[in-house]
Amino acid sequence: MTDHQQAAGADANGTAAVAEPYLTELAPGVHAFVQPDGGWCLNNAGFVTDGTATLVVDTAATERRARLLRRRIAESGAPAPRTLVNTHHHGDHTYGNGVFAPEATIIGHAACRREVLAAGYQLHAVWPEVTYGDIRLTPPEVTFEDRLTVHVGECEVRLIHPGPAHTPGDTIVWLPRQRVVFTGDLIFHGGTPFLLMGSLSGSLRAIELLRSLGAETVVPGHGPVAGPEVYDEVERYLRYVGELAREGRAAGRTPLEVAREADPGAFGGLAESERLVANLLRAYAELAGAAPGAPLDAAAGFGAMAELNGGVLPACHA
């Protein structure tokens, strides 16, 4: 682990600043770029290199953080990335693509490209107070539908689409020789999963797929690097959401009513607990027959989360 520094002072709202991102080496040539505390817009990225070529996994929500990622890659001795893989379309994972393009070819699922273009400056709309910097929307230029293998020198990187799960266009980045997997936001470690734009049933299927790979090291989309035991934690939460949805819908209660009355139990320690109501909106839609990944009203979903959170959206500290 290198350059794990505390950011000094406080942000413009007087909130204590979060720790700076840091690199941790997972295997020779494989690093995770971890952004504490893993909350809204504080995602993880990473890179793979053999010393002659470099592939980067995801970017960051702001130009400053994406440039920091690029600088950390250079400081490690790796050459500038020629390939960039996006695990899904959300702005915290894709806003920084322009920092690496056009030198790097950007790869993603076909639905990831479609959703980047459709969503536009999505984070600006939700958190306009954040200093994003010079963000140029740069969607994947190479897309795939099911699976694609990329080679970084002798290192094999398998890209796997699990079906709609966190979003319609998720990609698992699997390194079979190193037994390392970058899950994107299929997995949150210490934070509440987020299903508004994806699928509850699809997320459960994605966890089974992740288990089948046999990874020893798991880089979640948010939160500290973990082992495969993190899959169990996420699955238990997803099944909890499904049970709440079935019982609440049968009783004629709204997702917001169910979320307000729910006993978090073992999940009380998860950050971003307001996501429960968004997850219930997705679960209710699927119980009503909606296809996995079918569009829901994102503005209504964020509005419900704000209502559950006392009338305000949680802050983004990117």
Short mmCIF file of the C-alpha atoms (twelve columns), coordinates in Angstrom:
data_MODEL
# 
_entry.id   MODEL 
# 
loop_
_atom_site.group_PDB 
_atom_site.id 
_atom_site.type_symbol 
_atom_site.label_atom_id 
_atom_site.label_alt_id 
_atom_site.label_comp_id 
_atom_site.label_asym_id 
_atom_site.label_seq_id 
_atom_site.Cartn_x 
_atom_site.Cartn_y 
_atom_site.Cartn_z 
_atom_site.pdbx_PDB_model_num 
ATOM 1   C CA . MET A 1   0.000   0.000   0.000   1 
ATOM 2   C CA . THR A 2   1.453   3.371   -0.972  1 
ATOM 3   C CA . ASP A 3   0.616   7.005   -0.533  1 
ATOM 4   C CA . HIS A 4   -2.294  6.531   1.874   1 
ATOM 5   C CA . GLN A 5   -2.691  10.103  3.017   1 
ATOM 6   C CA . GLN A 6   -5.295  11.968  5.003   1 
ATOM 7   C CA . ALA A 7   -6.743  14.997  3.278   1 
ATOM 8   C CA . ALA A 8   -6.437  18.027  5.499   1 
ATOM 9   C CA . GLY A 9   -9.154  20.362  6.650   1 
ATOM 10  C CA . ALA A 10  -12.819 20.270  5.697   1 
ATOM 11  C CA . ASP A 11  -14.923 20.683  2.590   1 
ATOM 12  C CA . ALA A 12  -16.961 23.747  1.670   1 
ATOM 13  C CA . ASN A 13  -19.865 22.502  3.797   1 
ATOM 14  C CA . GLY A 14  -17.699 22.154  6.893   1 
ATOM 15  C CA . THR A 15  -17.756 18.360  6.688   1 
ATOM 16  C CA . ALA A 16  -14.542 16.558  7.604   1 
ATOM 17  C CA . ALA A 17  -12.671 15.657  4.425   1 
ATOM 18  C CA . VAL A 18  -12.261 12.019  3.461   1 
ATOM 19  C CA . ALA A 19  -8.920  10.272  3.105   1 
ATOM 20  C CA . GLU A 20  -7.060  10.531  -0.180  1 
ATOM 21  C CA . PRO A 21  -7.089  7.576   -2.601  1 
ATOM 22  C CA . TYR A 22  -4.318  5.016   -2.291  1 
ATOM 23  C CA . LEU A 23  -2.792  2.169   -4.281  1 
ATOM 24  C CA . THR A 24  -2.558  -1.388  -3.023  1 
ATOM 25  C CA . GLU A 25  -0.747  -4.139  -4.934  1 
ATOM 26  C CA . LEU A 26  -2.853  -7.292  -5.218  1 
ATOM 27  C CA . ALA A 27  -0.485  -9.416  -7.322  1 
ATOM 28  C CA . PRO A 28  2.611   -8.635  -9.400  1 
ATOM 29  C CA . GLY A 29  1.521   -5.946  -11.857 1 
ATOM 30  C CA . VAL A 30  -2.032  -5.725  -10.479 1 
ATOM 31  C CA . HIS A 31  -3.084  -2.751  -8.337  1 
ATOM 32  C CA . ALA A 32  -6.312  -1.421  -6.874  1 
ATOM 33  C CA . PHE A 33  -6.854  2.338   -6.609  1 
ATOM 34  C CA . VAL A 34  -9.053  2.601   -3.515  1 
ATOM 35  C CA . GLN A 35  -10.996 5.776   -2.731  1 
ATOM 36  C CA . PRO A 36  -12.075 6.037   0.922   1 
ATOM 37  C CA . ASP A 37  -14.622 6.089   2.312   1 
ATOM 38  C CA . GLY A 38  -16.345 4.338   -0.564  1 
ATOM 39  C CA . GLY A 39  -19.498 6.477   -0.316  1 
ATOM 40  C CA . TRP A 40  -21.387 8.232   -3.079  1 
ATOM 41  C CA . CYS A 41  -19.026 8.858   -6.049  1 
ATOM 42  C CA . LEU A 42  -15.983 7.478   -4.188  1 
ATOM 43  C CA . ASN A 43  -15.440 4.373   -6.295  1 
ATOM 44  C CA . ASN A 44  -12.507 2.036   -6.756  1 
ATOM 45  C CA . ALA A 45  -10.442 1.692   -9.917  1 
ATOM 46  C CA . GLY A 46  -7.273  -0.257  -10.717 1 
ATOM 47  C CA . PHE A 47  -4.749  -1.242  -13.319 1 
ATOM 48  C CA . VAL A 48  -2.926  -4.243  -14.758 1 
ATOM 49  C CA . THR A 49  0.542   -4.037  -16.304 1 
ATOM 50  C CA . ASP A 50  3.348   -6.310  -17.469 1 
ATOM 51  C CA . GLY A 51  5.819   -3.441  -17.731 1 
ATOM 52  C CA . THR A 52  5.271   -2.972  -21.457 1 
ATOM 53  C CA . ALA A 53  1.506   -2.436  -21.592 1 
ATOM 54  C CA . THR A 54  -1.116  -1.213  -19.115 1 
ATOM 55  C CA . LEU A 55  -4.877  -1.663  -18.806 1 
ATOM 56  C CA . VAL A 56  -6.843  0.530   -16.397 1 
ATOM 57  C CA . VAL A 57  -10.183 -0.487  -14.864 1 
ATOM 58  C CA . ASP A 58  -12.579 2.455   -14.417 1 
ATOM 59  C CA . THR A 59  -11.715 6.058   -13.666 1 
ATOM 60  C CA . ALA A 60  -13.209 8.566   -11.194 1 
ATOM 61  C CA . ALA A 61  -15.924 11.180  -10.722 1 
ATOM 62  C CA . THR A 62  -13.694 14.258  -10.998 1 
ATOM 63  C CA . GLU A 63  -10.869 15.363  -13.234 1 
ATOM 64  C CA . ARG A 64  -8.598  15.788  -10.190 1 
ATOM 65  C CA . ARG A 65  -9.130  12.236  -9.004  1 
ATOM 66  C CA . ALA A 66  -8.777  10.773  -12.506 1 
ATOM 67  C CA . ARG A 67  -5.507  12.663  -12.987 1 
ATOM 68  C CA . LEU A 68  -4.348  11.376  -9.606  1 
ATOM 69  C CA . LEU A 69  -5.061  7.830   -10.801 1 
ATOM 70  C CA . ARG A 70  -3.068  8.474   -13.972 1 
ATOM 71  C CA . ARG A 71  -0.191  9.911   -11.921 1 
ATOM 72  C CA . ARG A 72  -0.169  6.936   -9.526  1 
ATOM 73  C CA . ILE A 73  0.043   4.576   -12.519 1 
ATOM 74  C CA . ALA A 74  3.031   6.508   -13.866 1 
ATOM 75  C CA . GLU A 75  4.708   6.634   -10.448 1 
ATOM 76  C CA . SER A 76  4.442   2.841   -10.189 1 
ATOM 77  C CA . GLY A 77  6.678   2.561   -13.244 1 
ATOM 78  C CA . ALA A 78  3.924   1.282   -15.529 1 
ATOM 79  C CA . PRO A 79  3.626   2.720   -19.030 1 
ATOM 80  C CA . ALA A 80  0.686   4.954   -19.899 1 
ATOM 81  C CA . PRO A 81  -2.495  2.883   -20.351 1 
ATOM 82  C CA . ARG A 82  -3.380  1.828   -23.883 1 
ATOM 83  C CA . THR A 83  -6.634  0.179   -22.770 1 
ATOM 84  C CA . LEU A 84  -9.382  1.269   -20.367 1 
ATOM 85  C CA . VAL A 85  -12.299 -0.930  -19.288 1 
ATOM 86  C CA . ASN A 86  -15.472 0.532   -17.786 1 
ATOM 87  C CA . THR A 87  -17.386 -1.803  -15.466 1 
ATOM 88  C CA . HIS A 88  -20.594 0.204   -16.030 1 
ATOM 89  C CA . HIS A 89  -21.827 3.638   -17.094 1 
ATOM 90  C CA . HIS A 90  -22.185 5.579   -13.822 1 
ATOM 91  C CA . GLY A 91  -20.256 8.830   -13.782 1 
ATOM 92  C CA . ASP A 92  -17.991 7.953   -10.855 1 
ATOM 93  C CA . HIS A 93  -16.601 5.124   -12.999 1 
ATOM 94  C CA . THR A 94  -16.608 6.915   -16.373 1 
ATOM 95  C CA . TYR A 95  -16.364 10.695  -15.938 1 
ATOM 96  C CA . GLY A 96  -12.549 10.489  -15.952 1 
ATOM 97  C CA . ASN A 97  -12.352 8.544   -19.226 1 
ATOM 98  C CA . GLY A 98  -11.334 11.697  -21.071 1 
ATOM 99  C CA . VAL A 99  -8.156  11.936  -18.985 1 
ATOM 100 C CA . PHE A 100 -6.951  8.682   -20.599 1 
ATOM 101 C CA . ALA A 101 -8.381  9.095   -24.111 1 
ATOM 102 C CA . PRO A 102 -7.523  9.154   -26.961 1 
ATOM 103 C CA . GLU A 103 -4.289  7.347   -26.038 1 
ATOM 104 C CA . ALA A 104 -6.275  4.565   -24.388 1 
ATOM 105 C CA . THR A 105 -8.935  2.561   -26.209 1 
ATOM 106 C CA . ILE A 106 -12.047 2.401   -24.010 1 
ATOM 107 C CA . ILE A 107 -13.907 -0.907  -23.790 1 
ATOM 108 C CA . GLY A 108 -17.290 -1.596  -22.225 1 
ATOM 109 C CA . HIS A 109 -20.493 -3.516  -22.649 1 
ATOM 110 C CA . ALA A 110 -22.738 -2.265  -25.449 1 
ATOM 111 C CA . ALA A 111 -25.318 -1.113  -22.893 1 
ATOM 112 C CA . CYS A 112 -22.606 0.769   -20.997 1 
ATOM 113 C CA . ARG A 113 -21.869 2.858   -24.085 1 
ATOM 114 C CA . ARG A 114 -25.573 3.422   -24.669 1 
ATOM 115 C CA . GLU A 115 -26.202 4.494   -21.074 1 
ATOM 116 C CA . VAL A 116 -23.187 6.841   -20.906 1 
ATOM 117 C CA . LEU A 117 -24.566 8.688   -23.912 1 
ATOM 118 C CA . ALA A 118 -28.143 8.662   -22.582 1 
ATOM 119 C CA . ALA A 119 -27.260 9.730   -19.032 1 
ATOM 120 C CA . GLY A 120 -25.045 12.650  -20.012 1 
ATOM 121 C CA . TYR A 121 -23.733 14.691  -17.101 1 
ATOM 122 C CA . GLN A 122 -25.697 12.647  -14.585 1 
ATOM 123 C CA . LEU A 123 -23.614 13.485  -11.515 1 
ATOM 124 C CA . HIS A 124 -23.754 17.216  -12.259 1 
ATOM 125 C CA . ALA A 125 -27.547 16.987  -12.100 1 
ATOM 126 C CA . VAL A 126 -27.584 15.229  -8.721  1 
ATOM 127 C CA . TRP A 127 -24.662 16.999  -7.009  1 
ATOM 128 C CA . PRO A 128 -24.111 20.334  -8.804  1 
ATOM 129 C CA . GLU A 129 -21.963 21.660  -5.945  1 
ATOM 130 C CA . VAL A 130 -19.085 19.224  -6.634  1 
ATOM 131 C CA . THR A 131 -16.001 20.559  -8.412  1 
ATOM 132 C CA . TYR A 132 -15.854 18.065  -11.275 1 
ATOM 133 C CA . GLY A 133 -13.257 19.874  -13.382 1 
ATOM 134 C CA . ASP A 134 -13.022 19.444  -17.151 1 
ATOM 135 C CA . ILE A 135 -15.254 16.425  -17.774 1 
ATOM 136 C CA . ARG A 136 -15.642 15.291  -21.384 1 
ATOM 137 C CA . LEU A 137 -18.141 12.485  -21.802 1 
ATOM 138 C CA . THR A 138 -16.143 9.701   -23.421 1 
ATOM 139 C CA . PRO A 139 -18.100 6.460   -23.842 1 
ATOM 140 C CA . PRO A 140 -16.566 3.080   -24.712 1 
ATOM 141 C CA . GLU A 141 -15.535 2.905   -28.353 1 
ATOM 142 C CA . VAL A 142 -15.123 -0.878  -28.394 1 
ATOM 143 C CA . THR A 143 -18.133 -2.808  -27.111 1 
ATOM 144 C CA . PHE A 144 -19.085 -6.430  -26.553 1 
ATOM 145 C CA . GLU A 145 -22.257 -8.336  -25.690 1 
ATOM 146 C CA . ASP A 146 -21.275 -11.382 -23.627 1 
ATOM 147 C CA . ARG A 147 -17.552 -12.019 -23.144 1 
ATOM 148 C CA . LEU A 148 -14.301 -10.570 -24.407 1 
ATOM 149 C CA . THR A 149 -10.689 -11.428 -23.606 1 
ATOM 150 C CA . VAL A 150 -8.002  -8.740  -23.592 1 
ATOM 151 C CA . HIS A 151 -4.285  -9.472  -23.283 1 
ATOM 152 C CA . VAL A 152 -1.887  -7.173  -21.437 1 
ATOM 153 C CA . GLY A 153 1.364   -8.742  -22.559 1 
ATOM 154 C CA . GLU A 154 1.161   -12.264 -21.165 1 
ATOM 155 C CA . CYS A 155 -1.619  -11.334 -18.726 1 
ATOM 156 C CA . GLU A 156 -5.098  -12.554 -19.657 1 
ATOM 157 C CA . VAL A 157 -7.981  -10.246 -18.703 1 
ATOM 158 C CA . ARG A 158 -11.456 -11.704 -19.184 1 
ATOM 159 C CA . LEU A 159 -14.398 -9.320  -19.491 1 
ATOM 160 C CA . ILE A 160 -17.720 -10.935 -18.556 1 
ATOM 161 C CA . HIS A 161 -21.206 -9.461  -18.794 1 
ATOM 162 C CA . PRO A 162 -23.426 -10.999 -16.075 1 
ATOM 163 C CA . GLY A 163 -26.697 -9.656  -17.492 1 
ATOM 164 C CA . PRO A 164 -28.529 -6.644  -16.015 1 
ATOM 165 C CA . ALA A 165 -27.562 -6.409  -12.341 1 
ATOM 166 C CA . HIS A 166 -26.279 -3.103  -10.938 1 
ATOM 167 C CA . THR A 167 -26.998 -1.570  -14.357 1 
ATOM 168 C CA . PRO A 168 -27.967 -2.952  -17.762 1 
ATOM 169 C CA . GLY A 169 -24.325 -2.897  -18.919 1 
ATOM 170 C CA . ASP A 170 -22.127 -4.321  -16.153 1 
ATOM 171 C CA . THR A 171 -18.736 -5.892  -16.810 1 
ATOM 172 C CA . ILE A 172 -16.786 -8.199  -14.496 1 
ATOM 173 C CA . VAL A 173 -13.008 -7.904  -14.985 1 
ATOM 174 C CA . TRP A 174 -11.480 -11.297 -14.164 1 
ATOM 175 C CA . LEU A 175 -7.782  -12.141 -14.020 1 
ATOM 176 C CA . PRO A 176 -7.739  -15.950 -13.869 1 
ATOM 177 C CA . ARG A 177 -3.993  -16.422 -13.360 1 
ATOM 178 C CA . GLN A 178 -3.831  -13.931 -10.481 1 
ATOM 179 C CA . ARG A 179 -7.254  -14.968 -9.087  1 
ATOM 180 C CA . VAL A 180 -8.227  -11.294 -8.844  1 
ATOM 181 C CA . VAL A 181 -11.610 -9.903  -9.839  1 
ATOM 182 C CA . PHE A 182 -12.756 -6.305  -10.254 1 
ATOM 183 C CA . THR A 183 -16.516 -6.455  -9.708  1 
ATOM 184 C CA . GLY A 184 -17.563 -2.869  -10.343 1 
ATOM 185 C CA . ASP A 185 -20.693 -2.035  -8.376  1 
ATOM 186 C CA . LEU A 186 -21.999 -5.581  -8.378  1 
ATOM 187 C CA . ILE A 187 -20.302 -5.607  -4.973  1 
ATOM 188 C CA . PHE A 188 -20.215 -2.904  -2.289  1 
ATOM 189 C CA . HIS A 189 -18.066 -3.586  0.774   1 
ATOM 190 C CA . GLY A 190 -19.347 -1.747  3.833   1 
ATOM 191 C CA . GLY A 191 -21.891 0.207   1.806   1 
ATOM 192 C CA . THR A 192 -25.462 -0.486  0.762   1 
ATOM 193 C CA . PRO A 193 -25.913 -2.058  -2.687  1 
ATOM 194 C CA . PHE A 194 -27.762 0.071   -5.247  1 
ATOM 195 C CA . LEU A 195 -30.262 -1.490  -7.654  1 
ATOM 196 C CA . LEU A 196 -32.339 1.420   -8.969  1 
ATOM 197 C CA . MET A 197 -30.948 1.144   -12.508 1 
ATOM 198 C CA . GLY A 198 -30.428 -2.616  -12.535 1 
ATOM 199 C CA . SER A 199 -32.091 -5.709  -11.163 1 
ATOM 200 C CA . LEU A 200 -32.551 -7.519  -7.863  1 
ATOM 201 C CA . SER A 201 -32.886 -10.934 -9.481  1 
ATOM 202 C CA . GLY A 202 -30.015 -10.131 -11.836 1 
ATOM 203 C CA . SER A 203 -27.778 -9.085  -8.952  1 
ATOM 204 C CA . LEU A 204 -28.364 -12.416 -7.245  1 
ATOM 205 C CA . ARG A 205 -27.453 -14.219 -10.476 1 
ATOM 206 C CA . ALA A 206 -24.337 -12.062 -10.791 1 
ATOM 207 C CA . ILE A 207 -23.177 -13.133 -7.330  1 
ATOM 208 C CA . GLU A 208 -23.476 -16.785 -8.338  1 
ATOM 209 C CA . LEU A 209 -21.404 -16.048 -11.428 1 
ATOM 210 C CA . LEU A 210 -18.774 -14.276 -9.326  1 
ATOM 211 C CA . ARG A 211 -18.591 -17.235 -6.946  1 
ATOM 212 C CA . SER A 212 -18.070 -19.621 -9.859  1 
ATOM 213 C CA . LEU A 213 -14.888 -17.802 -10.901 1 
ATOM 214 C CA . GLY A 214 -13.037 -18.788 -7.737  1 
ATOM 215 C CA . ALA A 215 -11.389 -15.417 -7.100  1 
ATOM 216 C CA . GLU A 216 -9.191  -15.074 -4.029  1 
ATOM 217 C CA . THR A 217 -9.065  -11.258 -4.107  1 
ATOM 218 C CA . VAL A 218 -12.155 -9.124  -4.747  1 
ATOM 219 C CA . VAL A 219 -11.973 -5.455  -5.669  1 
ATOM 220 C CA . PRO A 220 -15.477 -4.105  -5.015  1 
ATOM 221 C CA . GLY A 221 -16.845 -1.057  -6.758  1 
ATOM 222 C CA . HIS A 222 -16.810 0.788   -3.420  1 
ATOM 223 C CA . GLY A 223 -15.109 -0.004  -0.128  1 
ATOM 224 C CA . PRO A 224 -11.976 -1.893  0.919   1 
ATOM 225 C CA . VAL A 225 -10.518 -4.801  -1.038  1 
ATOM 226 C CA . ALA A 226 -11.928 -8.072  0.270   1 
ATOM 227 C CA . GLY A 227 -12.025 -11.821 -0.176  1 
ATOM 228 C CA . PRO A 228 -14.887 -13.867 -1.642  1 
ATOM 229 C CA . GLU A 229 -16.692 -13.830 1.721   1 
ATOM 230 C CA . VAL A 230 -17.975 -10.381 0.720   1 
ATOM 231 C CA . TYR A 231 -20.336 -12.115 -1.713  1 
ATOM 232 C CA . ASP A 232 -22.225 -13.638 1.223   1 
ATOM 233 C CA . GLU A 233 -22.685 -10.228 2.847   1 
ATOM 234 C CA . VAL A 234 -24.135 -8.712  -0.310  1 
ATOM 235 C CA . GLU A 235 -26.363 -11.702 -1.011  1 
ATOM 236 C CA . ARG A 236 -27.874 -11.560 2.475   1 
ATOM 237 C CA . TYR A 237 -28.766 -7.905  1.968   1 
ATOM 238 C CA . LEU A 238 -30.313 -8.554  -1.449  1 
ATOM 239 C CA . ARG A 239 -32.478 -11.344 -0.046  1 
ATOM 240 C CA . TYR A 240 -33.534 -9.018  2.781   1 
ATOM 241 C CA . VAL A 241 -34.681 -6.459  0.187   1 
ATOM 242 C CA . GLY A 242 -36.596 -9.143  -1.688  1 
ATOM 243 C CA . GLU A 243 -38.393 -10.273 1.460   1 
ATOM 244 C CA . LEU A 244 -39.298 -6.713  2.440   1 
ATOM 245 C CA . ALA A 245 -40.641 -6.085  -1.055  1 
ATOM 246 C CA . ARG A 246 -42.793 -9.204  -1.161  1 
ATOM 247 C CA . GLU A 247 -44.288 -8.568  2.264   1 
ATOM 248 C CA . GLY A 248 -44.755 -4.829  1.722   1 
ATOM 249 C CA . ARG A 249 -46.366 -5.163  -1.684  1 
ATOM 250 C CA . ALA A 250 -48.714 -7.873  -0.426  1 
ATOM 251 C CA . ALA A 251 -49.753 -5.537  2.424   1 
ATOM 252 C CA . GLY A 252 -50.369 -2.630  0.036   1 
ATOM 253 C CA . ARG A 253 -47.582 -0.452  1.448   1 
ATOM 254 C CA . THR A 254 -45.402 1.800   -0.680  1 
ATOM 255 C CA . PRO A 255 -41.652 1.303   -0.949  1 
ATOM 256 C CA . LEU A 256 -41.101 4.469   1.107   1 
ATOM 257 C CA . GLU A 257 -43.440 3.259   3.852   1 
ATOM 258 C CA . VAL A 258 -41.673 -0.100  3.934   1 
ATOM 259 C CA . ALA A 259 -38.232 1.534   4.043   1 
ATOM 260 C CA . ARG A 260 -39.242 3.827   6.903   1 
ATOM 261 C CA . GLU A 261 -40.614 0.952   8.985   1 
ATOM 262 C CA . ALA A 262 -37.920 -1.611  8.182   1 
ATOM 263 C CA . ASP A 263 -35.717 -2.998  10.933  1 
ATOM 264 C CA . PRO A 264 -32.193 -2.928  9.475   1 
ATOM 265 C CA . GLY A 265 -30.993 -5.614  11.862  1 
ATOM 266 C CA . ALA A 266 -27.654 -6.968  10.684  1 
ATOM 267 C CA . PHE A 267 -27.518 -4.296  7.963   1 
ATOM 268 C CA . GLY A 268 -27.675 -1.326  10.329  1 
ATOM 269 C CA . GLY A 269 -23.961 -0.736  9.966   1 
ATOM 270 C CA . LEU A 270 -24.010 -0.333  6.199   1 
ATOM 271 C CA . ALA A 271 -23.376 3.163   4.902   1 
ATOM 272 C CA . GLU A 272 -25.778 4.830   2.438   1 
ATOM 273 C CA . SER A 273 -28.794 3.172   4.090   1 
ATOM 274 C CA . GLU A 274 -31.131 5.540   2.190   1 
ATOM 275 C CA . ARG A 275 -30.579 3.315   -0.862  1 
ATOM 276 C CA . LEU A 276 -33.062 0.851   0.652   1 
ATOM 277 C CA . VAL A 277 -36.028 2.746   -0.774  1 
ATOM 278 C CA . ALA A 278 -34.468 2.839   -4.255  1 
ATOM 279 C CA . ASN A 279 -33.799 -0.884  -4.027  1 
ATOM 280 C CA . LEU A 280 -37.404 -1.486  -3.007  1 
ATOM 281 C CA . LEU A 281 -38.604 0.520   -6.006  1 
ATOM 282 C CA . ARG A 282 -36.661 -1.861  -8.239  1 
ATOM 283 C CA . ALA A 283 -37.867 -4.943  -6.364  1 
ATOM 284 C CA . TYR A 284 -41.503 -3.784  -6.566  1 
ATOM 285 C CA . ALA A 285 -41.118 -3.200  -10.309 1 
ATOM 286 C CA . GLU A 286 -39.811 -6.719  -10.839 1 
ATOM 287 C CA . LEU A 287 -42.614 -8.197  -8.749  1 
ATOM 288 C CA . ALA A 288 -45.007 -6.326  -11.039 1 
ATOM 289 C CA . GLY A 289 -43.410 -7.946  -14.087 1 
ATOM 290 C CA . ALA A 290 -40.801 -5.402  -15.173 1 
ATOM 291 C CA . ALA A 291 -37.810 -6.883  -16.976 1 
ATOM 292 C CA . PRO A 292 -34.402 -6.698  -15.297 1 
ATOM 293 C CA . GLY A 293 -32.837 -3.356  -16.132 1 
ATOM 294 C CA . ALA A 294 -36.067 -1.832  -17.428 1 
ATOM 295 C CA . PRO A 295 -35.845 1.957   -16.949 1 
ATOM 296 C CA . LEU A 296 -37.326 3.434   -13.792 1 
ATOM 297 C CA . ASP A 297 -37.755 7.122   -12.973 1 
ATOM 298 C CA . ALA A 298 -34.303 7.982   -11.600 1 
ATOM 299 C CA . ALA A 299 -35.408 11.427  -10.393 1 
ATOM 300 C CA . ALA A 300 -38.223 9.836   -8.398  1 
ATOM 301 C CA . GLY A 301 -35.785 7.319   -6.970  1 
ATOM 302 C CA . PHE A 302 -33.346 9.978   -5.792  1 
ATOM 303 C CA . GLY A 303 -36.273 12.003  -4.463  1 
ATOM 304 C CA . ALA A 304 -37.435 9.037   -2.395  1 
ATOM 305 C CA . MET A 305 -33.911 8.549   -1.042  1 
ATOM 306 C CA . ALA A 306 -33.772 12.214  -0.039  1 
ATOM 307 C CA . GLU A 307 -37.148 11.886  1.682   1 
ATOM 308 C CA . LEU A 308 -35.946 8.845   3.612   1 
ATOM 309 C CA . ASN A 309 -32.811 10.806  4.511   1 
ATOM 310 C CA . GLY A 310 -34.699 13.629  6.202   1 
ATOM 311 C CA . GLY A 311 -35.389 15.692  3.101   1 
ATOM 312 C CA . VAL A 312 -31.828 16.014  1.792   1 
ATOM 313 C CA . LEU A 313 -29.692 13.942  -0.531  1 
ATOM 314 C CA . PRO A 314 -26.593 12.453  1.074   1 
ATOM 315 C CA . ALA A 315 -23.454 14.403  0.234   1 
ATOM 316 C CA . CYS A 316 -20.981 13.395  -2.462  1 
ATOM 317 C CA . HIS A 317 -17.412 14.091  -1.300  1 
ATOM 318 C CA . ALA A 318 -15.614 13.408  -4.572  1 
# 
